[in-house]
Each structure stands twice: as structure tokens, then as C-alpha cells.
């Protein structure tokens, strides 16, 4: 592949935390991608909620399908901008590895459980997964990914958490949150690809579920402009049985418009900033972005989805039950760590650790965060005798 001067070159990676011999047939970022795909945490994403719980339908997005869509969009944009496609793919496939079961409801509940003990944030948890929690290699914990992939996974980080990371790894992935520099352009790209993907597929899943309608979406310019364009070109899609084709075509056009907008806007920003290296790009202001008009339209779509889908009474009922499952699982494992799988139970019962210690709390959070929706539901029923999520 042809790489621009400001793209991450695997031959000049900042390396891995534990030195390894290079692979004869793959670049460092390709190895990262492959390690992520073969990880247990990646496989579990297929049974983790995006918006709709796993048992609510076979065709709704999961964390796995979302990650694949982010990777596809990211690679397409990276190719046009001469960024490193393999690095973009690795970051995209790993960015949600730390998500809890039951989507953001699970994350919020686990964060409440961890109040006073460092809280819980899924980006930091994704880093914990690839740095510590995966157990696949004889000489180190985690996947031992390159700095650049790990940097991209850590999308957000509080100053306190960044200071903790910096103390353990001086000059590492926490540093940029302290000195206010940017991640690589590949990492910036993944952030935008994530936004583009979930806006589009949440429209699709929302309409499929019956919780929002094409008529409601007419107040959203970013979507409705392309719905109207589609009907002008394919008038027969206005028929009563053609709604699915109309929806797909409007979403396809909306996705393409956002991709082209990012490419054009970013090219202009790169021309102005003229970064001559990866480090120069990191020192600049964010260079990957929507145009101002597209950013405003995207925000309007997000607000529509928040009010009409994420806060829909049916979704709120399910997320309320999901939060209860997480809270009660946390309390049960805190009382009896032995109820967790052996490796976690042993960690929780290390010398000096009590049920109130930060060590034990974090172990319980790690265990619950790694669960799929259906495993968490079964565990909750086993431990409480209640069946909240059928």
C-alpha cells in the first residue's frame, strides 16, 4: 500500500511492551489485527448488545457486527487518504472489546458499582483486555499489541486514569491526555468511522424494530435528503411493500455522503497543516473531521435517535432490567467471589484482599464486563432465582 508521510508505518512502530521477533510474512499492524480476531474477547462481541438486546432479534446489530462495519468504513477512508489500512482495521476491531453486556446500560450500571474505586469506562476496559485480561501467551498477559493500536483503542481517558497509566508506562498511551496532543490520524479516523457506522445502523435497526418510522425520520435532514433523492430516481419505492429497499438505499447514500465529506474535509485540513510526519500530525489540531455542515447534520441525527430510539419506553424498560441484572450480579460476586470462574475467584481472594478492597472490586468488574448478554442473564438467574431478561 502507498502511505503518506503522516501515516503510521509499521516499520517505524514504537513497538510492543514486550519485545518479540518480527513475523516473516506480516507487518506489525497485521499481526495486531490477527491477534484481536483470534482473541476470546472478540468472539464474545457477537453476543453483546449494540442497542437491542441479543435475544430481541437475530438481525439486529451486535458489538461484533458494529466493529466489522467500523472497520469497513475506516479502511475505505484510509485508502483514499493514504493512511495505514491495517492499523485502522486493528483499532476498529478492538475498540469495543471492553464493552459490558447490555450496551451502555451495562456500562452505566457497572460505573455506579465502581464509584469510589476508579469507576468503569469501556475505552479503558478495552485497553485492559488487550494489555492484561487476555491469557494466550506463555510469557506475558494480554495480546502485546503495538503502541499505535493501543493508542487508538484508548479513545477517551480521564486525567486521573491518564496519570495512572503514565506512572506505569512513562511516555505511553496515557501521555497524550496529559500533554493535549492528538493520537495518530488512523486513530482519529476510527473515531469518525465509529460515529458514521452507529448512526446508520441505528436507523436501520430502529426502523426494523418498529420503534421509529420512515415518516418520523423526515425531520432529520441528513437522512431525509437521501430518502427524497431516492424516490425521485426510483418512484416505485414509494409503494407499500418497498419500504425496506427505500430505507437501505437512503442509508447507503447517507453513508457515502459522510465518507466523501470526511475525505474532502480532511484533505483540505492536511493541505493547510502540511504535517511532514506522524509526530507532526499528532502535534497539530485534530485533522480528521466532518465539514461544519455535515457535523451539524450528524448532531441532529444523534439527537433524534436519542429522543426517539434510545429513550423509547420499550428500550428504557429493557435497559432498566439490564441495569438491575448488572447491579445484582456485582453484589452477589462481591459477597461470594467463589461464584465467579476459577481464575477470577483466585484473583479476588488474593492475600489481603477483602470484599471491599479496590482489588476485589476491579476483579468483579473485569468478570462482569467480559460477559455476553446471555451469560449474564443466566448467571443472574442462577444466583438470584429471578429471570428478568427472557
Phi, psi and omega in degrees: 000150177272125182247138174287165181298333183266004178273153178285125179257122182300336178291342180240029177299152174283001168089187182252159180293329176242123184297137177223154175290139180296151177279145183286337187238358183227148174283170181297322181286328174294322176297319177302310180303314183295321178296321179295313182298327181272001183282154177295320182298324179294317180298325182292341181298337182294337180245030176243138185297140164264290172240312182265138182297153190304324185277357185279348178170148184282340187258357177287152180295148170243177177299329180290308182295325175300314181298322178294321179292321176298317180298318181295313179297317181298317180295321180298315180290318181301320181298319180291330182264002181060039171266175185276108183296321182295320178294317178302316180296317180298314180297314182299317182289337183259350193293339181249015182299334182268004181292143178286169165296157175067028171061215185292335176297318178295318179298315181297318180294318180291326176296321177295319179297329183264011178301129182088354179233030178100353179066186178221130178221131191291332178294315178294325178293323177300320177294319177300322180299310186280340180267329190226315196279330175291136182236089186231344189239148186287336189251354180204156173279161177075195183257353179054053180282166178291159177305316187295321177291316180297320178300318181289327178296322182277078184291316180233154178194130176291160180298321180297314179294324178296321178295322177295316178297318181296323179295325181277331185219079182304130181075012184270211189289345178274344188301319186296336178282346178262324181258004172062036170265176184259160170283180177301161177296329177297321178291319177300320179297318180299324178300316180288320179298324177300313181296315180299317183294311187286331174298317182289311185284339176286330171297311181302308181293325179296317178290317179302322182287341184086003182278334171230159184235162175299327179294317178299323184289353179293346178273000182254103185303321184300327177268315190290331176303320182279333173297315181292320176301317181297317181292328177295324182273327183230078186300331183294344179286356174282352181294158186295340182256006187252011184301323181294316178296320179298315179299312182298317182292321178295318178294319179301315179293322179296316177300312181299318181297320179292319178299312181294326178295316178298315181298311183294315182295320181291320177301318178296318180295321179293323177296321180289315184281329180047053179293131183266358182201171176298317181294325177295322177294321178294327183280344181279174170292162178308131185253340177268120182197165165283162165292164181298320179296316180292323179299317180295318179295321178296319178296322177297320178295316178302316181296321177299313181295322178299312185284324190256340181244299185296331178255016176297140182308323180292320177292318181296325177298312182293319181291328176296318178292323179296319178298321178296319178301313182296314181299316184286328173297315181300313180297320182293317180288330178291322178290318184226082180304335181297343178288344177280166176300155193308312183300320180286321178299318179295316178301319182289337184255022178296158184305129176089349180276131177248174181295344181257358185287153178299327179298311182295317179301317181291324178297316179297318178297318178300317183295313182292319182299330181280354183284151167277168177304311187288326177292318178298319179296316180294318179296320179297317179295320179297320186273335185243342184079002179258147175239094186273324186242098183272000000 
